[in-house]
Amino acid sequence: MTAVVRIIIVDDHPLFREGVARSLREIGGFEIIGEGATAADAERLAQVGQPDIMLLDISMPGGGLTAAANILRMRPDQKIVMLTVSEANADLTLALKTGVRGYILKGVGSTSLAEILNCVAAGQKYVSPTLSAQLLNDLIRPEKRKADVLAGLSDREAGILSLVAEGLSNKEVAKRLALQEKTVKHHMTRVFAKLNVRNRTEAALLMHQTKSGLG
């Protein structure tokens, strides 16, 4: 007899969340052991419920990718699947670097979703085909000019990176821009993903090199 896959669903749209839960129950082979609407809910439910798979949205209060990172620090073996409308390469790249096992677009049918979740439960990884093709194209394309890469940052991200490149800490940047320190950390995490760098030193170096080249 096939083992039942224990699922927790966290999405801040109740109708969507309930629809996914109902569809999986009707297909069979899944037990929905918890539901939530925020990153804090996801982190709490992961500890309390210990599910086979956490099914998370990205754009929930507190951030789905932030929740995923925190959950994986607590439970490194937890299988997490993002179910999202975001087709942004930065979100996909950050999700994969964080360690999620699946990245599915919300247009997926219920039968396909069930098949994917069963595959993830069995130890496989999954990325929606259109996104994996897009990511592959970006990887095999000739390397973009550094200025083009920096142009992909939002105005807020570029502003924060400029201050970091001047040697300011996250706390100092937050004070300068009247932001919370955790907001600065969130923006810097996205900067790392967009620039494909590992830390603030590499990000600052890239900005300095670009400015020198343009000067």
Secondary structure by P-SEA (a helix, b strand, c coil): cbbbbbbbbbcccaaaaaaaaaaaaaacccccccccccaaaaaaaaaaccccbbbbbccccccaaaaaaaaaaacccbbbbbbcccccaaaaaaaaaacccccccccccaaaaaaaaaaaaaccccccaaaaaaaaaaaacccccaaaaaaaccaaaaaaaaaaaacccaaaaaaaacccaaaaaaaaaaaaaaaccccaaaaaaaaaaaaaaac
